Amino acid sequence: MKRSVLTRAGLLAGLTAVALLPATAGAAAPSEADSEYLRTIHQVNLTAIEAGQLAQDEQGADQGVKDVGGEMVTDHTQLDEEVTRVAGEVDVTLPDTPTQQQQDLISRLQGLDASEFDTAFVESQLVGYAAAVELTNAEIAQGSDERVVNLAQEALPVLNELYAALQNLAAQLGLPTSPSPGVSPTVSPTAPGTSSPQPTVEPTLPAPTDSPGTPVPAQS
């Protein structure tokens, strides 16, 4: 369940490298699609941090759920620092809170007892990460601002590894390892204000095939 020190060090090194890139003088403003990606991934981070904290705090939660929750808090806190930095560079204002859909998910998780929490947490996060990976792949393929595309390239392995951890956890708990029908995702597949084609992510979307080393997929 725990990722290697090397993997986490590689993530930090990559983010640091992006942070050290000089700003391009007179760089054009990002497209609306790039701006929307920054806003959406920021809300993904806010939601994942809150959901992960809930998993850590749930006394009756499976230890594996707690462990993944802790990884979510750590990784998304680090990732959001970079999202905030890049948004500042390109002059994009980030939302203060998750989407209403994401807030509703957190409220639902907060209202569950211990016997229901593990299943709801894992299934909802599988759907959310499926959507987040799809969205990030789309930004890498279609984004026009190099700064935002670089950020998406750094975010992708983080999202994929957390998705893989959730899939492994689902298998250990005897749950489906692909997004389940009827589960609210942690990222809205149709984010308001998106001006370019965005991937349509349904709860039944099969896992992406480009996650390294995992039979995986695809996230206020």
PyMOL commands that set and color helices and strands:
alter all, ss='L'
color gray80, all
select helices_A, chain A and resi 5-20+32-57+63-89+100-110+114-142+146-172
alter helices_A, ss='H'
color red, helices_A
deselect
rebuild
show_as cartoon
